[in-house]
Amino acid sequence: MSSSLSEFAQDVLAGLARSGQRELPSKYLYDDLGSALFEAITRLPEYGLTRADERLLRVHSPEIAAAMPPGAIVAELGSGSGRKTVSILDSLRARTGHKPRYYAIDLSTAALNTCARELASCAAVIPIEAAYLDGIARVAAGRDGSQPLLVLFLGSTIGNFDLSRATEFLSALRSHLSPGDALLLGADLVKPIPQMLLAYDDPTGVTAAFNRNILGRINRELGADFDLTAYEHEARYHEPVRRIEMYLRARSRQHVSIPNPGLRITIEAGETIWTESSHKFLLSDLDSIAHDSGFRPVSRWIDSEWPFAENLWSAGE
Ligand SMILES: C[S@@+](CC[C@H](N)C(=O)[O-])C[C@H]1O[C@@H](n2cnc3c(N)ncnc32)[C@H](O)[C@@H]1O
């Protein structure tokens, strides 16, 4: 593969040129427009996940802050707009009387700009435009030994990983942490299938727009000629692995040219491109993941309206 291609072009080439199921990594859903559409999704009546996460954080932030040694700094993986994080930052500030240092780690420039603007009044915000583990490595390397670190991974973004990859990812995260550090992990729980499907296929069509935008991004950034109207949004629940999968299904045969990686493909009528997975968890999954990735569960809170678990795990004594 040519090294002059951007990582985006290489991933698009690898995902679309393959035989079998075509795939695009979900991280590419979040350009400026994608991040704005995701914010709209979090406000949809059908997407109860963000409100559940927010309710749990509002109620339990004082306990979470109290569980951290004084002077703790905060790093959030995939912060997005950081809207829900305000209550944690406020609780940390109430304990010490000064604004905590908050590292927002995200690949989306637009999300980081919003986050830095919205959270400036409650924290010293340091935006880091990087992939999760690169970002946390920078935070861990730059702190002095006396600053305990609270890592936030909210919104069930961990569900974008397969279960085994989630354990691998959290083990790698754990290797950057020290005794006294902690992880707060938000995880969406299994619930009735129609309720889960509606959260990823809303009647307003916002999730469909969010999904199709990945093709729009390939057009804008790589000069491709996808006809966005030729693809249908599809959300399926794959029960054996307990995950929602999002696809784009071609309504008719499509010939697509992507000049930047120099790719020409034909997508047959009915063929799909897999764009995102959102794993739904059992409490036992979370216990196994904590154990297998080297964390010790400290507290867990579950929302009473929308089954969602907020998990506080320690990185050890
Ligand atoms: C599902 S959104 C969650 C946003 C927010 N944390 C929330 O709970 O509402 C995922 C966020 O992670 C970012 N993201 C996705 N993949 C990433 C990666 N590999 N490294 C860093 N950020 C990533 C996206 O840009 C997006 O802002």
The ligand as an SDF file (V2000), in Angstrom:
LIG
                    3D

 27 29  0  0  0  0  0  0  0  0999 V2000
  -20.1660    7.8990   20.2540 C   0  0  0  0  0  0  0  0  0  0  0  0
  -19.3110    9.4380   20.3000 S   0  0  0  0  0  0  0  0  0  0  0  0
  -19.3750    9.7400   22.0420 C   0  0  0  0  0  0  0  0  0  0  0  0
  -19.1820   11.1760   22.4180 C   0  0  0  0  0  0  0  0  0  0  0  0
  -19.3410   11.4510   23.9280 C   0  0  0  0  0  0  0  0  0  0  0  0
  -18.2730   10.8130   24.6950 N   0  0  0  0  0  0  0  0  0  0  0  0
  -20.6700   10.9720   24.4220 C   0  0  0  0  0  0  0  0  0  0  0  0
  -20.6840   10.0950   25.2980 O   0  0  0  0  0  0  0  0  0  0  0  0
  -21.7090   11.4770   23.9690 O   0  0  0  0  0  0  0  0  0  0  0  0
  -17.6410    8.9360   20.0330 C   0  0  0  0  0  0  0  0  0  0  0  0
  -16.6050   10.0570   20.0260 C   0  0  0  0  0  0  0  0  0  0  0  0
  -15.3200    9.4350   19.9540 O   0  0  0  0  0  0  0  0  0  0  0  0
  -14.5540   10.0060   18.8980 C   0  0  0  0  0  0  0  0  0  0  0  0
  -13.7220    8.9100   18.3620 N   0  0  0  0  0  0  0  0  0  0  0  0
  -14.1150    7.8310   17.6260 C   0  0  0  0  0  0  0  0  0  0  0  0
  -13.0910    6.9980   17.3970 N   0  0  0  0  0  0  0  0  0  0  0  0
  -12.0050    7.5710   17.9940 C   0  0  0  0  0  0  0  0  0  0  0  0
  -10.6430    7.1740   18.1590 C   0  0  0  0  0  0  0  0  0  0  0  0
  -10.2000    6.0260   17.6300 N   0  0  0  0  0  0  0  0  0  0  0  0
   -9.8170    7.9820   18.8500 N   0  0  0  0  0  0  0  0  0  0  0  0
  -10.2600    9.1650   19.3960 C   0  0  0  0  0  0  0  0  0  0  0  0
  -11.5520    9.5890   19.2780 N   0  0  0  0  0  0  0  0  0  0  0  0
  -12.4050    8.7950   18.6100 C   0  0  0  0  0  0  0  0  0  0  0  0
  -15.5560   10.5570   17.9050 C   0  0  0  0  0  0  0  0  0  0  0  0
  -15.0020   11.6190   17.1540 O   0  0  0  0  0  0  0  0  0  0  0  0
  -16.7030   10.9880   18.8330 C   0  0  0  0  0  0  0  0  0  0  0  0
  -16.5680   12.3310   19.2460 O   0  0  0  0  0  0  0  0  0  0  0  0
  1  2  1  0
  2  3  1  0
  2 10  1  0
  3  4  1  0
  4  5  1  0
  5  6  1  0
  5  7  1  0
  7  8  2  0
  7  9  1  0
 10 11  1  0
 11 12  1  0
 11 26  1  0
 12 13  1  0
 13 14  1  0
 13 24  1  0
 14 15  1  0
 14 23  1  0
 15 16  2  0
 16 17  1  0
 17 18  1  0
 17 23  2  0
 18 19  1  0
 18 20  2  0
 20 21  1  0
 21 22  2  0
 22 23  1  0
 24 25  1  0
 24 26  1  0
 26 27  1  0
M  CHG  2   2   1   9  -1
M  END
$$$$
